[in-house]
Amino acid sequence: MKEKENLTAERSLEIIRESIESSQRTITKNSAYSLVWWGICVIAFALLISYLWNNHGGPVWNVMWAAMWVIGYLGERVIDKRKEPVPENFVSKTIGQVWATFSIFIGAIGVIFGVISCGLLTLTCYASDSNLSGNLYINLTSIISLCFGIASTITGFITKNRIVQVCGFIAGLGGFFCALKFPWAEQLYVMAVVALIGLVIPGIVIYVQDKK
């Protein structure tokens, strides 16, 4: 009787393990089109906004990022219809929570700095000698790149996909430090490269691997 219970417990653990591995494979496969789609959206809008910023009115064109999210979401709805269904489990829920957290943080930062840029809020900081140092300068492109890299790398670990891990790591850290070296409009070129490395390349690699 005890031996039968042990076999039953072992079989239950095996079923759970197989379910998790199956979800990891399916989620990775489904992510190919989404990665490429969002990467193309970010690249296209980053280049467009950078051009308009330099030639037709300055940073006000950053409002177009909101349009990108709408277009990206609508495209994602179409892509969802082609995806293989995945039952909700620990893997899918955790990945959803990771990217929901990323979206909340980036959205909140964008709103706060939008309010600051309108003059409705003043943000100051203190220098190391405890004297007020004036307005706080924060490189949003660096912050976004780093947050994206962290979320992407965590997703790679959850799905056990090395290409997502590596590309997320390179895009996150590379984007963080490179954006510090460029003025505002030129930082959008960095954002485009981050999207290429962190989204488009992993998506294409996953797609090619799935077709083999």
C-alpha angles and dihedrals in degrees: 000000000000091000090052091051090051091051091049091050091047091049091050091052090048091052091050091049092048091048092052093047091048090051091049091053094045095046090049091049092047092049095065098083093039093052093050093044096051090042091055091047093052093045094048095047094042091055093042095048091046091053093048091044092055097041112022117037114323131251094346087091090072086088085078089077086077089058089050091056091051093048091044092051093049091049090048090055089057091047091050090065090062096048124104110248115257121197112234110259141140094291098050093041093049093049090048091051092049094054093039088056090049091051093047094050095045092043092050092048090049093051093047094050090043088058090047092051089053090057094245093117133031119209119196135173138200125241123229091266090059093248119131106260101194131244116003116243115208125176104226094188090058091049093047092047093050094047090047091049092051093049092046094048092049089050089052091053092048093050092037090233112149097194092057090047095050097041092046091051094048094044093047100048095032092050092046095056098034093053089057090064098056136066120246104277094041090053087073089068087058089051090053091052091047089054091048094051099035101038117013099043095047090046093052093045092050091048093050092046091051092052094054 
